[in-house]
């Protein structure tokens, strides 16, 4: 009888201790983490480089080691990128917080192969989900789920058309003109043109290569005429070109690039257009 009573008391004590320990663990402060920002560190026609800023708080009186970070990006429930940062190292200072950065590169060709309904020029809304693992002292591994909504631009080049060349002066020693270049923004986001680099050929002859600072705004899908003043030396290009300049038009090739500002950051877009243009004298 005594032994039975002792066993009952011990079991009750153990159950009470486990219950108290569980309650203690549940009420103990836990680490916290939030994705506080995401920015583009690089953007071109091939890929986007994203950097996620993750703020982690440590309530313990000792440093909190980081062990792993799994992540995935999805739109409309369909994942187009996933990975992990097992090489994640370091710790969060005792009773403090620290912002760590997760760099992610997105290849547009691979992304568009996965996502139907999107094309170059699109803006893709996405959800970033992460699972941050830390090694809590006296507790062991803890998983911290994170989530953030954001947008990913997939830029594309503009349409380029040299509509006409307005010649102001044509002589053997000098020719001045204005190029009327129609540019169409094929992106679903606005562009602000800052600088334009260009090389012009007329009738397969290189005429001028230069750069110009130009402020022109393009709404999404909008097209505008950009006027580019040029000055050339016909005498250096031959008598045949001089006669061509005095005519009504010629074939052209226009190559270059444009530096633009977007809502997502700076971007350099290629320029490429060819066809026939007319001359206005």
C-alpha positions in Angstrom: 0.0 0.0 0.0 2.8 2.3 0.9 4.7 1.6 -2.3 1.5 2.1 -4.4 0.9 5.5 -2.7 4.6 6.5 -3.3 4.3 5.6 -7.0 1.1 7.6 -7.4 2.8 10.6 -5.7 5.9 10.4 -7.9 3.9 10.1 -11.1 1.8 13.1 -10.1 4.9 15.1 -9.3 6.4 14.2 -12.7 3.3 15.1 -14.6 3.0 18.3 -12.7 6.7 19.1 -13.4 6.3 18.3 -17.1 3.2 20.5 -17.2 5.0 23.3 -15.4 8.0 23.0 -17.7 5.7 23.1 -20.8 4.0 26.1 -19.4 7.3 27.7 -18.7 8.6 27.0 -22.2 5.4 28.4 -23.7 5.5 31.6 -21.7 9.2 32.1 -22.2 10.2 34.9 -24.6 10.9 33.7 -28.2 13.1 35.2 -31.0 11.3 37.3 -33.6 12.0 37.9 -37.2 10.5 40.1 -40.0 11.3 40.9 -43.6 11.6 44.6 -43.3 12.5 45.4 -46.9 13.4 44.1 -50.3 15.3 46.1 -53.0 16.8 45.6 -56.4 20.6 45.6 -56.3 20.8 45.0 -60.1 18.4 44.8 -63.0 18.9 44.2 -66.7 17.1 42.2 -69.4 18.5 38.9 -68.3 18.0 38.9 -64.5 17.1 40.7 -61.4 19.2 40.7 -58.2 17.1 41.1 -55.1 18.2 41.7 -51.5 15.9 40.9 -48.7 16.5 42.7 -45.3 15.5 40.5 -42.4 15.3 41.9 -38.9 15.9 39.3 -36.2 15.4 40.0 -32.4 17.1 37.9 -29.7 15.4 38.0 -26.2 18.1 35.9 -24.6 21.1 37.0 -22.5 23.4 35.0 -24.8 24.0 35.3 -28.5 21.5 33.5 -30.8 23.2 31.4 -33.5 21.7 31.3 -37.0 21.6 27.9 -38.6 19.7 27.9 -41.9 17.3 29.9 -44.1 15.0 28.3 -46.7 13.1 30.6 -49.1 10.6 30.4 -52.0 9.0 32.9 -54.3 5.6 32.3 -55.8 2.9 34.1 -57.7 -0.8 32.9 -57.7 0.4 29.9 -55.7 2.9 28.8 -58.3 6.6 28.7 -57.2 9.1 30.1 -59.6 12.2 30.2 -57.4 13.3 28.3 -54.2 16.6 27.7 -52.4 18.3 27.9 -49.1 21.2 29.7 -47.4 22.8 26.8 -45.5 26.0 28.8 -45.5 24.2 31.3 -43.2 26.6 32.1 -40.4 26.8 34.4 -37.4 24.6 35.1 -34.5 22.2 37.7 -33.1 23.7 39.7 -30.2 22.4 39.0 -26.7 19.3 40.9 -25.8 19.5 42.7 -29.2 18.6 42.6 -32.8 20.4 42.5 -36.1 19.4 43.0 -39.8 20.8 40.3 -42.1 20.6 40.3 -45.9 19.6 37.5 -48.2 20.7 38.1 -51.8 18.6 36.3 -54.5 19.2 36.2 -58.3 16.2 35.6 -60.6 16.9 34.5 -64.2 14.0 35.9 -66.4 14.2 33.2 -69.0 13.8 30.4 -66.4 11.0 32.4 -64.6 9.0 33.0 -67.8 9.3 29.3 -68.7 7.6 28.5 -65.4 5.0 31.2 -65.3 2.4 31.2 -68.0 0.5 34.5 -68.6 3.6 36.7 -68.1 5.9 38.0 -70.8 8.9 40.5 -71.0 7.7 43.9 -69.9 5.4 42.4 -67.2 5.3 43.2 -63.5 4.9 40.0 -61.5 3.3 40.2 -58.0 4.8 37.6 -55.8 4.9 36.3 -52.2 8.3 35.6 -50.6 8.1 32.9 -47.9 11.0 32.0 -45.7 11.8 29.7 -42.9 14.6 31.0 -40.6 16.2 28.4 -38.3 18.0 29.5 -35.1 19.5 27.5 -32.2 17.9 28.8 -29.0 19.9 28.2 -25.8 18.4 25.6 -23.5 15.6 25.1 -26.0 17.2 23.9 -29.2 16.2 24.5 -32.9 13.5 27.0 -33.5 11.9 27.7 -36.8 10.7 31.3 -37.6 8.3 31.6 -40.6 8.5 34.8 -42.6 6.4 36.2 -45.5 6.4 39.4 -47.6 4.4 40.6 -50.7 6.3 42.4 -53.4 6.6 43.0 -57.2 9.1 41.9 -59.7 9.7 43.8 -62.9 10.7 41.8 -66.0 12.0 44.6 -68.3 12.0 44.6 -72.1 13.6 46.9 -74.7 11.7 49.8 -76.4 10.5 49.9 -80.0 12.8 52.2 -81.9 11.9 54.1 -85.1 13.8 56.9 -86.8 10.8 58.7 -88.3 12.6 61.5 -90.0 15.8 63.6 -90.1 15.3 67.4 -90.2 18.3 68.9 -91.9 19.1 72.5 -90.9 22.3 72.9 -92.9 24.1 70.8 -95.4 27.5 71.8 -96.7 30.7 70.1 -97.7 32.3 71.2 -94.4 29.4 70.6 -92.0 25.9 69.3 -91.8 23.5 69.8 -88.8 20.2 68.0 -88.3 17.7 66.8 -85.7 16.8 63.1 -85.5 13.2 62.5 -84.7 13.3 59.1 -82.9 10.1 57.5 -81.8 10.5 55.3 -78.7 7.8 53.1 -77.3 7.9 51.9 -73.7 6.9 48.2 -73.9 6.9 47.8 -70.1 4.0 47.7 -67.7 5.8 50.4 -65.6 6.9 54.0 -66.3 10.3 55.0 -67.5 12.1 58.3 -67.1 14.9 58.7 -69.7 18.1 60.4 -68.4 20.8 59.6 -70.9 20.9 58.2 -74.4 23.9 56.7 -76.2 23.5 56.2 -80.0 25.3 55.3 -83.2 23.6 56.1 -86.5 24.1 54.6 -89.9 22.6 56.0 -93.1 22.7 53.8 -96.2 25.1 51.5 -94.3 27.5 54.3 -93.7 28.4 55.2 -90.1 27.4 58.9 -89.7 27.6 59.8 -86.1 28.1 58.2 -82.6 27.5 60.2 -79.5 25.6 60.4 -76.2 23.2 63.0 -74.9 21.5 63.8 -71.7 17.7 63.9 -72.3 14.8 64.1 -69.9 11.7 62.4 -71.3 9.0 60.5 -69.3 7.2 57.5 -70.7 4.1 56.1 -69.0 3.6 52.3 -69.3 3.0 51.4 -72.9 3.5 55.1 -74.0 5.5 56.3 -77.0 7.1 59.7 -77.5 9.3 61.4 -80.0 12.8 62.1 -78.7 14.7 64.8 -80.7 18.4 64.4 -81.0 20.6 67.1 -82.5 23.6 65.9 -84.5 26.4 67.5 -86.4 28.5 65.7 -89.0 31.3 66.3 -91.5 30.0 65.1 -94.9 33.4 65.8 -96.5 34.9 63.1 -94.3 32.3 60.6 -95.4 32.6 60.9 -99.2 30.8 62.7 -102.0 28.2 59.9 -102.4 27.0 60.5 -98.8 26.8 64.2 -99.5 24.4 63.5 -102.4 22.4 61.1 -100.3 22.0 63.8 -97.6 20.5 66.1 -100.2 17.9 63.5 -101.2 14.5 62.6 -99.8 15.6 59.8 -97.5 17.6 56.6 -97.0 17.8 53.4 -95.0 19.1 53.7 -91.5 20.4 51.7 -88.6 20.2 53.1 -85.0 22.0 51.3 -82.1 22.7 52.3 -78.6 21.4 52.3 -75.1 19.3 54.4 -72.8 19.7 55.0 -69.0 16.3 55.2 -67.4 14.9 55.5 -63.9 12.0 53.1 -63.0 9.9 52.7 -59.8 12.1 49.8 -59.1 15.5 51.6 -59.6 17.9 52.5 -62.4 17.9 50.5 -65.6 19.9 50.4 -68.8 18.0 49.4 -71.9 19.4 48.6 -75.3 18.3 50.6 -78.4 18.0 48.9 -81.8 16.1 50.0 -84.8 16.4 49.8 -88.6 14.3 50.6 -91.7 13.9 53.6 -93.9 13.6 57.2 -92.9 12.8 60.4 -94.7 14.7 63.6 -94.9 13.2 67.0 -94.3 15.1 70.0 -95.6 
